[in-house]
Structure formats: C-alpha cells, structure tokens
C-alpha cells in the first residue's frame, strides 16, 4: 500500500478505541458520521480535494486538511486542456458527412480567451498548462489573490471575467456562495458561441438555465464531468443533448503514488505539532 510505504512508522486500523486514534484518514463513501469519539485525533486528512461532505459535520472539532495532490492537479489540468483544445480547434464541426470544410480555420491559441473560475491548486495547474500552450488566460477567485503570470479578477468583477470567456473552465468548490452561481443571467454574460467546461462541482450550474442557453444558440457547447445527482440519471436531458458532452466524474482522481507522500507529510506534522498543510477554513468551506 502506497501510504504504508510513504509512512512506515504509521499503523493503520479500522477498529479499536476511538480515543486512541491520533489521526483519521477520510475517504468519501466510507464516512464516519460521528467524529466526537475521536477527540484525541490531531488531524482529519481528506483524500479528496473537495471537503463539502465533511466540513459541515457538527461533530468535527479536529483540524481538517484537504488533499492537494500533484497527480490530481496534473490530471485535472490535462482534462481541461484537452477539452479546451477540442473547443478551440472546433473539432466537432468536421462531421464525417462527405463535405470538404477547408474554409474553417480557427484562431491560434494566443488569440483565444480562456477564463478559469477558481484559482486554487487545480485552477493554477490548469492555468499553467493553458498558458504554456499560449492561450490568453484570465482567472477569477473570490479573494482576487494574485497569481504570477495570470490576470486575476476578484469577487466584484465576475461579470467582467465572464464577458471575455470564449472558453470557460469552472473549478470552484461547493459552498453556499457558489451553488447556482452560473444561472441564466451569468450564462448570458458569456460571449455567443462560448464553450463551458465544468469538472469542478455540479452544484455550480443551473441545469435548466444551461439547457436553455444551449437551445437558444447562445452557448456553443458544454462539457460536464460533475452533476447535482451522480451517477447522472439515465433520463437526464444532458445525455441526449447534441451540444452537451457528459463524462462520468473522471476528470481527475487522487493517485496513491503522488497522494501518499502528501498524507505522510501531514501526519508527521500533526504528530510533531508543526503547521498542517492545506488546512481547511471552516468559514469558507474549503
């Protein structure tokens, strides 16, 4: 097991006296509903980047750390870059119907605006990859915190960030402030024909507003990897919509070989009283 190899001094257990646990490794899907018996734990380390399933747990009193995994970040950057390139090059317009469409020449990457909502570790990794290709990348975050080499808009300038987004990549966390953020009004701010790529959180989008924008011909295409209900119900209109591409929550994953050293470092920090990395702000929810 990668974690045991990365932290051989650690002893893993699924049972025993909760008061004797020094830390909890949290994997969504196997949640501990009541964390209060683990009162002596010095760390709850999530194996996922998103912590919305646990951060609001009223029994959580221990420090909570989210996963910042270089493998996960690269996987997300590759997913977003791949679909950005597909939209940028207008690959779907070359239908296999016997028509020779050699008059369609897309702009070069430096002429294309890409906006990323959410400039955490995943947003920054995606921005680095897209700027490396040559795209004109704008970032938006609630804090507006500067990121070297990227023009950043803050909370008050969301509309400005959207208005230049020929391709929009949404990598925001699931919080009270982000749920339903991309409603009909904000979708209308995007340039006509824009692509939307959402591998962040399904709660960000108003599904009906998105379908309405696509049907009206305002948005050009939506690539969706996350949904309000997962698995996406078989009768959901996203499956059959000609301007929607569905991927089954596979944009990025926590990879044991790159995540294990991150967990090991935080366990050692917690046990020695040093500052914990990637500590979650309970007020913000991420």
CORVEN-V187505 format. One record per helix or strand. SS is the DSSP state (helix for helix, strand for strand). FROM is the first residue (numbers start at 0). TO is the last residue. Records with the same first field share a line. If there is no record, write none. Layout:
SS->FROM-TO + FROM-TO
//
This chain:
helix->1-5 + 17-19 + 35-37 + 69-87 + 90-92 + 108-110 + 120-132 + 154-162 + 183-188 + 201-203 + 206-214 + 236-239 + 255-271
strand->23-25 + 43-45 + 63-64 + 112-116 + 135-139 + 146-146 + 149-152 + 166-169 + 181-181 + 194-197 + 204-204 + 220-223 + 243-245 + 278-278
//
